[in-house]
């Protein structure tokens, strides 16, 4: 039994008589507020804000307005209620809090509340050298760390004006596509769990484990690798990597058809996915969403094809698009993107050339380990690279690549020192989260978990 006692209760005097001590009155529970982030009551919210929350002022680049004036904002306030979902809810995929206004079981308005995981990585980057930068950014989207490292390294190399060896480029592509498969497998697993399929959770983790084992063999770590660095990669591929990659491709491809059989035609799964959480192409473009959410509306936008980087222009693959922009389209896109990435991995594995795995530019690359024991100059060179870093010419650059969640961009400003003057990451999870109110509007509270899952947010990147 709790030893707390309410001094205002009728038994307070009796308590004082028996114990001889007068307890202080219990303090009123404190209220927490996230300020402007929180969803206010309908009666206290200005009409323009209501329209904005319900999507009436979304604009596409050409200036047209989506659903102008066609928003019902005059519902009686006594028929609605505001509830919280998260940030501790296991199905919000991290510390995401949603405030929902409900009319019965129908969602009228949704407001994501973020910031519970703030790590300040972009500010931290200003105190880290470019050599240390990949260690910082790899922890943002922790389900796709290699893509974080890649976009940072490409931005740094653009400022440095250095060329990366061909072998390093193909290794980067190999690991980026394996990372995409790994991320989509994790989504398949957690989406299955969110919809009640515990089997899919087990299967998704089982296949993902094969890829993480190869990552560990190559980089020394399962996640947050610091493997893709300015100038190339940290280490060459291990012996037998071709066999490992072939086993991964054969096994995962075969099992995607098992997932298809398990989920695609399953009546309960379809009921939760088909026609749920729909978004139009105009709305998606107005909200700047990218990745599977945008492609689910029929827009064929994939930076690997639309604005090719690395050597993607030499490879044969399809951009998977949907039609209706609903949960089911986003599921089908991710499932088929696993198969497309397997096709890409096989092409890449056959074309990885021999040669250096990192640039031989002494300004950015430390000497070989064996040289450190033989040469004082090599030891000094190694020491200076990892303590002082290398200087990057003044300038600014923006580089974007296609991560499993959409466009991840790195805006980097250099003032000529060994540390970035400014770093900003255009995170796909952060931008895509804007679509949640549009996806939720008019749906049922029972569909909220399925819709959040279909967005595939990673809160470490949202709150970076």
N, C-alpha and C positions, 0 to 999 in steps of 0.2 A: 504494500500500500504506500502511496506517496505521502511524504511528511508535510506537504504543502497544505495550508489551511486558509480558508477564506474568512478574514476577520469580520466581514460584513454579514456572515451567515447568522441565523438565529442561535446557533450553538457556540458563538464566539465567547459569550459571557461564561458559559459552562467551562469552556476550554481554559479561560483565564483562572477560574476558581480552582480547577483540578491541577493544572500545571504551574500556575503562578506566574506565567509569562504572557504578556499581551503581544500577539503577533501583529506585525505591520500589515495593512491592507495589501492585497495582491495588486501589482501594477497592471494597468490595462495592456493588452498585447500590442506590441509595436507594429506599425504598418510599414510595409516596404513598397517603394514606388520606383518605377523606371522612367518617371517623368513623361516626356513627349512620346516615348516609345509605346506607352501603355494605351490600350483601347478604352476610350471614354464612353460613357453612356450616350445613347442616341440623342437624348434631350440636351445634353451639354456639349455636343459636338457640332461645330459650325457646318452649315449646309455644304460649303465647298470641300471641307475635309471629308464629309460623308461621300460626296461624289468621287473624290480622289481615292478613297479607300475601296470604293466599289468599282473602280476602273473606268470612270467616265472621262477622265482627262488623259488617258494614255495616248501618246502621239507617236506616229511613225515618222521617219525622217522627211518624207515628202510634205509633211504638214497636216495631213488628214487626221481626224480625231476618231478614236474608236468609241462607239456607243454614246455619242454626245447627247446629253439631256435625257437619255433613255434609262435612267436609274431611279428606282423607287426608293426615296429616302424619307418618306413620310409615314412609315409604319408606326402604329401606336406603341409608345414605350412600355406600356404595362404588359405587352404580349411577348417581350423579348427578355433574355437574360444573358449576362456575360460570364463565361467560365474560363478558367485557366487549364491549359494542358501543358505539362512540363513546368520547369526545365528538368525535373528529375524523372520524367516519364521514359520508360525503356524504349518506346517506339518512336521517339522524336530524333533518334539517331545522333545523340549527343545532347549537350546542354542547350537545347532549343526550347523556348517557351512560346506557346501560341495562346493568344487571347481570342476567344471565339464569341461572337454574338449569335445566339440561337433564337429561332422562333419555333418552339417545339423541338423537333429534331433536325430542323433545317438550318444550315449555316448561312447567316446573312452577311456577316463581316468577319474577317480574320486579320489579326495583326501579329506578325512574328516579332518577338522581343529577343534581342541577341546581346552579346557582350559578357556572358558569364564565364567565358573561357579565355578572356583577353590575355594575350602573351606579349603584345608589342613587338612582334618580330621585325616589322619594317623599321621601327626606331632602333631596335637592337642592331640591325644591319649597319647603321652608321658608325658603330663602335667596333665592328669586326672588319678585318681585312678581306679582300676579295678571295684570298685563299680559304679563309674561314667561312665565307658566305654560304657555301653549299651546305655546311653543317647546320646552319640556321634555317634556311628555306626548306630543307628536306622534311622538316617536322610540321609544315603547314597542313597540306593534304596528306595525312598519314596513311591513306590507302593508295596513294599514288606518289610516293616520295621521289622516284626517279624522274618524273615529269617536272616536279618542282626544281630539281637540280639542273635538268636540261635547259629550262627556259632562263634560269639565272646565268648558266654558263654561256649560252648563246648571246645573251645581252652583253656580258663581260667581254667576250671575244669580239663582238662587233665594235666595242669601244677601243679594244686593243689593236684591232686590225690584223689579227693573226689567223692563219689557216690551220685547221685541225686535220691531222692525218686521215686518209680515207678509211683505214681500218677502224679508227676511233669513231668515225661517223656511223659506220655500219653497226658497230657494237652498240652505240647509243640507240639506234633504231630498233635493234633486236630487243634490247631491254625495255624500251618504251612500249613495244607491242606486247611483250610478256607482262608488263605492268598493267596494261589495259585489260588483258585477259584476267589477271589476278583481281583487279578492281571490280570488273563485271561479275566475276564469280562470287565475290563477297556480296555484291548487290543481290544476285540471284538467291544467295543463302539467306540474307536478312529480310529480303522481300517475302520469301517463302515463309519465314518465321512470323513476320507481321501478319500474314494472311492465314496462319494456322498450319502451315506445312512444315512440321519439325524435320521431316525426312530431307527436304530441300536444304535446310540449314546444315545438316550433317554432310550432304553430298557436296555442297559448295565449298565448305571448309576443307573437305578431303582433297578436292582437285587443286584448290589454291595452295595447299601445303606443298605440292610437287614444285610449283613455281618458286615458292619462298625457299625451298631447299636449294634450288639452283642459285638463287640470289645469295644465299648464305655461303655457298661454296665459292662464289666469285668475289663477293664484296666483304665477306666476314660477318655480315649482319642480315637478319631477315627483313628489317625495315629501317628507315632513316639511315641510308647507306653511306652518304657522302662519297658516292662512287663516280658520278659524272661531275667533273671539275673543269674549270676554265683551262683549255688546252687539250682536253681529251678525257680519258677515264683514268681511275686510280690504279688499275691493275689489268693485266691481260686476261683473256678468257681461260678457264682452267682446262686441263687435259680431259678429254672425253665429253666436252660440252655439247658436241654435235649429237651424241647418243642421248644425252639428257633432254635436249630440245626435241628430238624426234619422238621420244617416249611421251613427253608432255603434249605435243601436238596430237599424236595418235589417240592418247587416252582422253584428253579433254574433248576433242572433236566427237569421238564415239559417245561420250556421256552427255553432250549437248542434246543428242537425239533422245536420250533417256529423260532428260529434263523436259523436253518437248512433249514426250508421251505422258509424263507425270502431271504436267501443269496445263498445257495449252488448251486441251479440250475438256478439262475438269470442270464440271458445272459450277461448283462453288467458287473456284478461282475466276472463272469468266464472269460470274455475277458481280464479283468485287472489282473487276478490272474494265470490262467492256462498257464504254460510254461514261465512265467515271473520271472526273478530273479533266475534262476537256478544255482545250485552249486553241484559239485560232492562230493562223500564221501571222495576221496583223497584230494581234495581242502579243504574241511571242517576240516579234521584231520590236514592237514598241517598248517592251520590257527589257530588251537587250539580252534575252536568254539565248544560250547556245547549247551545243551538245545534243544528246538524245531528246531533250525536251523540244528544241527547235525543229529537229529533223522529224519528230513525230507529227508535226503539222504539215509535212510535205515539202519543207524547204531543204534543199540539198546543199547544206553548208557544212563543210568539214575542211578545216585548214590544211589537212594533209593533201587534199585535192584542190581546194579553192585557192590557197596561197601556199604552194608546196615549199617545205623547208627540208633540211638535210638532203636525203636522196629519194624522197617519196615520189617524186615525179617519174622515177624509173620503174616503179612497181605497179603491178596490176591488182586492183582491188575495187570493190563497189562501195558506194556511199549508201547506207541503208536509210530509207525514209519511210514514214508512215502516211496516214491519210487523215485520221480523225483527231489526232492530238490528245488521245486519252491514255489512261493508265496502261491499257493493253498494248497500244502502239509502242509506248516506251519500254515495256517488257520485251516485245518482239524485236525491237531495235537492238537492245543490249544483248539478247540471246544471239542474234545473227551477227552482231559486231564481234562476238567471241570467235565465230567461225571465220569472219573476214580477217581478224588478227592472226588466226592460225595460218591462214593462207599467206599473209604477209611474213610471218615468222619463217615459214618454210622457204620463201623466196630469199629472204635476207640471209638465212643460214647458208644457202648455197653461194652467196655472193660476197661473204666477208673475206676481204683480201688479206694477204700477209702484209707485214709492215709494222710500223710503230703504233702503239696504242695511245700515245700522247705526243704533243708537239715537242720538237727538239729545240725550242727557243729557250735559251738559258735564262731569259728574263722571267719566264713564268713556270718553268719546269725544273724541279730539283734534280740533282745528279743521281745516277743509279746507286742503289744501296751499296753495291760492292765497292764503288769508288770512294765511299766515305771512309772506309778503313785504310785506304791506300794513299789518300791525298788530303793534305790540310786545306787546300783551296776548295776541294769538293765539300769538306766538312763545313767550312765557312759559308759556302754557297747555300748548302742545305739549311744551315742555321738561320741565315738571313731571309730565305724564302718563307720559312715557317714562323718567324718572329716579326719581321718587319713587313712581309708581303711584297708585292710588286706594285709599282705605280701605274696608274691607268690614265691615259691622256684625257684632258678636259673634254666634256661633251655630254650629250644625252641621247638615249636610244630607247625605243620600245620594240620588244620582240614578243611574238605570240605563237603558241603551239596548240595542238589539239590534245587536251587531256581527256581521260575517260568521262569527265563531267562537262566538258566544253572548252571554250577558249580560256587558257591561262596565259596572262601577259605579264611581262616584267618591264617596268619603266625604271630606268637606271640613269642617275646623274652623277658624273664624276667631276671633281674639282682639281684633278691632277695628283691627288695623293693616293695612298694605298688602301683607303677606305672609301666606300660610296658616300657621296654628299647626300643623296636621297635615294631611297628604294621604295617603289610602290608595286604591289602585285595586284593585277586584275584577276581576282579569284572567281572561277565559275560558280562555285557553291554560293558565294555571297550574292552574286548577281542573280542567279537562278532562284534564290529564295524569294525574290520579289514576285515571282509568279504564284506563290502559294495562295495569297488572297483571291487571285483570279481563278485558280484551279478549284478552290474550296467553295466559292460563291454559289449558292443555290443547291449545294450537295447536302448529304446527310452527315451528322456527327459520326455515324458508324464508318463513313468512308474516309475520315480524316487521316487515320493511320496509313491506309493504302496510298493516299495522295502524297503524304510526306515521304513515304518510302519511294514513290515513283520519281520524286525530285532528286533523290540520292545526295542529300547534303552531307558535307563533312564539316563539322563545326570548328575543328581546329583551323581550317582555312578561312571560315567565315569570320572568326574572332581573332585572326592573326594579329 
